[in-house]
Amino acid sequence: MKNQKDNFFSRFVIVPIAATLISGSILTGYGSQRVFPAKAKAASISVETAQYVADDNPAAKANSLPVDDGTAGQSGNPIKDYKVALDLLKKNYYGEPLDTKKTRQITFDGIRGMLGGLRDVYTSFFSPEEWKAMQEENSGSFEGIGALLKPNEAEKTKEIVVKEPIEGSPADKAGIKANDVIVKVNNVSVIGKTTTEAVKLIRGPGGTKVHLSVVRGKQSLEFTIVRAAVESPHMKYVMEDPTAKIGRITLDFFSEKSAEQIAHALAELKKKGAKAIILDLRGNPGGLLTAAIDISSIFVPRDLKPELNNIVVISKEGSGRESSRKLRGDFYMLDNLPFAVLVNEGSASASEIVTGCIKDYGVGTIIGERTYGKGKVQSLYPLPGNCGVKVTTALYYLPSHKDINYQSDEDGNRVPKTGGIMPDIIVSQPDANPKKSDKENDVQMQKALEFLRARVQGMTTQQATNTVKPLK
């Protein structure tokens, strides 16, 4: 087993992963609006990227504009028709001339319209800025100062507030603190700007400097910070119950670095004597398929159920051809510790692949609410001009061959409470968005701790399940 773990860390820790990211309560961008950067790869990148509640996401809708059902393109050469129409606009349109920038924009809109005709909220176009951000998000790191930003909602003012600096980041080392108000970036006022606009001013290549003017209480402070590569804060871990030795790992997104981060967290918790583990995937919208395979392999040992043939996920292409991805042989690290997975309706896509794998193999107990129900795989394809498209290329099934994809109405909208994965222990959350620090009101977390305390005391899974008292 030791050699297997050494191989794992050689694979994930010693071998560097080349890529760069910014994620966005906006990390300088993380949370409310994902901004993604990094090097666009020359070939198509197979990913499983979920857009949780994409149906209700204005940004997603903007990338899926409806098109007319008319007879455009019946000449048999729609590409020529597009070029002729564009030439006509350039020569005859009354208004501002169609310069290079405007032509570029309406061409992008044309691609969005074409993809929108598919009525698939997961197939979309990315402009060069969006494409760079997507690559960065998937990579798990970014270049900047390493601070999470948020609007000052408490005071209802148009101020940019530091939610928290990322530990060990340039912002942290420079002395930036939570609740600092950023008023200027390089002497440019950010009062009244959105967090996204502020992020664009603060971010930049590693090794370059950015000057921040900050208000902390009644103090006015000035910081000159050298930007650097920063690891995105998608994963956190803590010994949630120090007495019972129950550790908790929270993952917010599946990036290239997620398996490495999970492996590190699990190893550290075990060093501290963890006797049980919680994997918190609530609100995790998905991410890279490869990360889902690797993380499943950390928690599920091979050859546990011969009838499942070590399968993590089965994909089905449009042609009907099926193929499977299997557990990696040298990644398992759970060592049969009692284990629970927290999920809710915000757990989608790659989160559901990991949850479904854990449930099918019976290595952990799923607690919470029905997951989102996204059973589709997307692939990313670069286009000339540093932009790209995300295209639905397959359906996926759990190892048991269960289809978890949600049902759609006649307009293609998701039907709530269809598809997804049902927990073993159903626990509704009275407050749909409990604060991470508000542990007492996080009912799902409390029930997971209740269950695992019973398991640590020697109860079987069924006995421990029976001890979890339903909510009144």
KEKOL-738477 format. One record per residue (C-alpha): y negated, z, x. Coordinates in steps of 0.2 Angstrom, whole numbers, padded with zeros to 4 digits, always signed. Each point is the difference from the previous one (the first is absolute). Layout:
REM residues N
YZX;...
***
This chain:
REM residues 472
+0000+0000+0000;-0012+0004+0014;+0002-0017+0008;-0003-0008-0018;-0016+0010-0001;-0005-0005+0018;+0003-0018-0005;-0011+0002-0015;-0015+0007+0009;+0002-0013+0014;-0001-0013-0014;-0015+0008-0009;-0009+0010+0013;+0002-0007+0017;-0001-0018-0005;-0019-0003-0005;-0003-0008-0016;-0014-0014+0002;-0012+0000-0014;-0017+0008-0006;-0006+0007-0017;-0013+0008-0011;+0005+0007-0016;-0012+0007-0012;-0009+0021-0015;-0006-0013+0012;+0006+0002+0017;-0011-0005+0011;+0008-0004-0015;+0016+0009-0010;+0005+0002-0018;-0010-0006-0015;-0001-0018+0006;+0012-0006+0013;-0008-0010+0014;+0013-0008+0011;-0003-0007+0020;+0011-0007+0015;+0006-0016+0009;+0006-0013-0012;+0017-0005+0004;+0004-0018+0003;+0016+0000-0011;+0002+0006-0018;+0002+0019+0000;+0013+0006-0013;-0007+0015-0008;+0003+0010-0016;-0018+0005-0005;-0002+0009-0017;-0017+0000-0008;+0002+0015-0011;-0008-0003-0017;-0006-0017+0005;-0002-0005-0018;-0014+0012-0001;-0007-0003+0017;-0016-0010-0001;+0003-0006+0018;+0017-0006-0004;-0007-0009-0016;-0013-0009+0011;+0014-0007+0010;+0009-0006-0015;-0013-0010-0010;+0007-0009-0015;-0001-0019+0000;-0002-0013-0014;+0016-0006-0008;-0007-0018-0001;+0006-0016+0008;-0009+0001+0017;+0009-0009+0014;+0010-0012-0011;-0005-0014+0012;+0014+0006+0010;-0011+0005+0015;-0008+0017-0004;-0005+0002+0018;-0010-0016+0000;-0007+0005-0017;-0007+0016+0008;-0008-0009+0014;-0008-0013-0011;-0006+0015-0012;-0007+0009+0016;-0009-0016+0006;-0008-0002-0017;-0006+0018+0000;-0008-0002+0017;-0009-0016-0005;-0005+0004-0018;+0000+0019-0004;-0017+0006-0006;-0003+0016+0010;+0001+0006+0017;+0009-0012+0012;+0018+0002+0003;-0001+0005+0018;+0015+0004+0011;+0000+0018-0006;-0001-0004-0018;+0013-0014+0002;+0011+0013+0008;-0002+0012-0014;+0004-0012-0014;+0015-0006+0009;+0006+0018+0001;-0003+0002-0018;+0010-0016-0003;+0015+0007+0009;-0002+0016-0010;+0000-0010-0016;+0015-0010+0005;+0010+0016+0003;-0007+0008-0016;+0009-0014-0009;+0016+0008+0004;-0005+0016-0010;+0008+0011+0014;-0011+0015+0004;+0009+0001+0017;-0003-0018+0006;-0018-0001+0007;-0012-0007+0013;-0008+0009+0014;-0017-0005+0008;-0001+0002+0019;-0008+0017-0002;+0014+0005-0013;+0014-0007+0011;-0006+0009+0015;-0001+0016-0010;+0018-0003-0007;+0007-0002+0017;-0008+0016+0006;+0006+0010-0014;+0018-0006+0003;-0002+0004+0018;-0003+0019-0002;-0015+0001+0011;-0018-0006+0002;-0015+0000+0011;-0014+0011-0004;-0006+0018+0000;+0014+0008-0010;-0009+0008-0015;+0005+0000-0019;-0016-0004-0010;-0004+0003-0018;-0015-0001-0012;-0009+0017-0004;+0007+0001-0017;-0002+0019-0001;-0019-0002+0002;+0000-0017-0010;-0011-0007+0014;+0001-0016+0009;+0006+0007+0016;+0014-0003+0012;+0010+0016+0004;+0013+0003+0013;+0016+0005-0010;+0008+0005+0017;+0001-0006+0018;+0017-0006+0005;+0007+0013+0012;-0002-0006+0018;-0010-0015-0004;-0017-0004+0008;-0009+0007-0015;+0010+0016+0001;-0003+0002+0019;-0019-0004-0002;-0002+0015-0012;-0001-0009-0017;+0005+0012-0014;+0006-0001-0018;-0015-0001-0012;-0012-0007+0013;-0011-0012-0009;-0003-0017+0009;-0018-0006-0002;-0001-0013+0013;+0011-0011+0010;-0008-0008+0016;-0017+0005-0008;+0004-0010-0016;-0001+0011-0016;+0017+0001-0010;-0008+0010-0014;+0004-0009-0016;+0014-0011+0008;+0018+0000-0005;+0013+0008+0011;+0007-0018+0003;-0017-0005+0007;-0002+0015+0011;+0017-0003+0007;-0005-0018+0005;-0014+0007+0010;+0010+0014+0008;+0016-0009+0005;+0000-0011+0015;+0011-0004+0016;+0007+0014+0011;-0012+0004+0014;-0016-0004-0009;-0012+0013-0006;-0007+0005-0017;-0015+0012-0003;+0001+0011-0016;-0014+0010-0007;+0008+0015-0009;-0006+0014-0012;+0010+0016+0001;-0007+0013-0012;-0018+0001+0006;+0003-0007+0017;-0003-0018+0005;+0012-0005+0014;+0002-0016+0010;+0017-0006+0007;+0004-0015+0011;+0018-0003-0001;+0011-0012+0010;+0012-0009-0012;+0019-0001+0004;+0017-0004-0007;+0004+0013-0014;+0016+0003-0009;-0002-0001-0019;+0002+0016-0009;+0014-0006-0011;+0012+0014+0004;-0002+0019+0001;+0013+0014+0001;+0000+0019-0002;+0012+0015-0001;-0004+0001-0019;+0010+0017-0002;+0000+0009+0017;+0011+0014-0007;+0014-0011-0007;-0003-0013+0014;-0004-0015-0012;-0009-0014+0009;-0010-0014-0009;-0003-0017+0006;-0013-0010-0010;-0001-0019+0002;-0014-0010-0008;+0004-0018+0006;+0014-0009+0009;-0007-0008+0016;+0008-0005+0016;-0002+0018+0007;+0007+0009-0015;+0018+0002+0006;-0006+0006+0017;-0012+0013-0009;+0014+0006-0012;+0012+0002+0015;-0013+0010+0009;-0004+0011-0015;+0018+0003-0004;+0004+0004+0018;-0015+0012+0001;+0005+0009-0016;+0018+0002+0006;-0006+0008+0016;-0010+0013-0010;+0016+0004-0009;-0001-0010-0016;+0015+0003-0012;-0006-0013-0013;-0011-0015-0001;-0011-0007-0014;-0005-0018+0002;-0016-0003-0011;-0002-0018-0005;-0012+0003-0015;-0013-0013-0002;+0007-0010+0015;-0002-0018-0006;+0012-0008+0013;-0002-0010+0016;+0011-0008+0012;+0018-0003-0004;+0006+0003+0018;-0008+0017-0001;+0010+0004-0016;+0016-0005+0008;-0003+0011+0015;-0006+0015-0010;+0015-0001-0011;+0011-0001+0016;-0008+0017+0006;+0005+0009-0016;+0017-0009-0005;+0015+0000+0012;+0010-0016+0001;+0018-0001-0008;-0004+0013-0013;+0006-0010-0014;+0011-0015+0005;-0003-0008-0017;-0018-0002+0004;+0004-0008+0017;-0015+0008+0008;-0013-0010-0010;-0018+0006-0001;-0006-0014-0011;+0006-0017-0007;-0012-0015-0001;+0002-0015-0012;-0010-0016+0004;-0005-0012-0013;+0015-0011+0004;+0011+0014-0006;+0006+0004+0018;+0002+0019+0003;+0000+0008+0017;+0000+0019+0005;-0009+0011+0013;+0011+0014+0007;-0003+0017+0007;-0003+0001+0018;+0014+0009+0010;-0010+0011+0012;-0014+0006-0011;+0007+0014-0010;-0009+0017+0003;+0002+0010-0016;+0015+0009+0006;+0006+0004-0018;-0015+0012-0003;-0004+0003-0018;-0012-0014-0005;-0011-0004-0015;-0012-0015-0003;-0016+0001-0010;-0005-0015-0010;-0011-0005-0015;-0006-0016-0008;-0011-0003+0015;+0016-0002+0011;+0003-0018+0001;+0009-0014+0009;+0005+0006+0017;+0000+0018-0006;+0012-0005-0014;+0011-0009+0013;+0001+0016+0010;+0002+0011-0015;+0013-0011-0008;+0010+0000+0016;+0000+0019+0001;+0005+0002-0018;+0014-0013+0001;+0008+0008+0015;-0003+0017-0007;-0008+0008+0016;-0015+0007-0009;-0006+0006-0017;-0014-0010-0008;-0014+0011-0009;-0015-0005-0010;-0003-0015-0011;+0006-0018-0003;-0006-0011+0014;-0010-0015-0002;+0013-0014-0002;-0005-0014+0012;+0016-0009+0005;-0008-0015+0009;-0002-0005+0018;-0015-0009+0008;-0002-0009+0016;-0016-0003+0009;-0004-0018+0007;-0015-0004+0011;-0011-0015-0004;-0012-0009+0011;-0016+0008+0002;+0007+0018+0002;+0003+0002-0018;+0017+0002-0009;+0010+0002-0016;+0012+0013-0007;+0014-0008-0010;+0014+0007-0010;+0015-0006+0008;+0014+0010-0007;+0006+0014-0012;+0009+0015+0007;+0014+0012-0006;+0005+0017+0005;+0017+0002+0009;+0008+0003-0017;-0007-0018-0005;-0011+0009-0012;-0016-0010-0005;-0015+0011-0001;-0013-0012-0004;-0012+0004-0014;+0000-0010-0016;-0015-0011-0004;-0008-0005-0017;-0004-0018-0005;-0016+0000+0010;+0009+0006+0016;-0007+0018-0001;+0011+0014+0006;+0008+0010-0015;-0001+0019+0005;+0015+0010+0001;+0012-0014+0003;+0009-0003+0017;-0002+0012+0014;+0012+0014+0006;+0002+0015-0011;+0000+0017+0010;+0015+0011+0000;-0012+0014-0005;-0014-0006-0011;-0016+0010+0003;-0016-0006-0008;-0017+0004+0009;-0013+0007-0012;-0013-0005+0012;+0004-0018+0004;-0010+0002+0017;+0002+0017+0006;-0010+0004+0016;+0011+0000+0015;-0006+0018+0004;+0002+0006-0018;+0019+0005+0003;+0000+0012-0015;-0004-0014-0012;+0011-0012+0008;+0015+0003-0012;+0011-0014+0007;-0001+0008+0017;+0003+0017-0006;+0016-0006-0009;+0006-0009+0015;-0003+0016+0010;+0010+0010-0014;+0014-0012+0001;+0001+0000+0019;-0001+0019+0002;+0015+0001-0011;+0009-0013+0011;-0005+0010+0016;+0008+0015-0008;+0017-0009-0001;+0000-0007-0017;+0007-0017-0004;-0011-0014-0005;+0005+0002-0018;-0002+0019+0000;-0017-0002+0008;-0005-0013-0013;+0005+0012-0014;-0012+0013+0008;-0015-0010-0002;-0009+0006-0015;-0007-0013-0012;-0019+0001-0003;-0005+0009-0016;
***
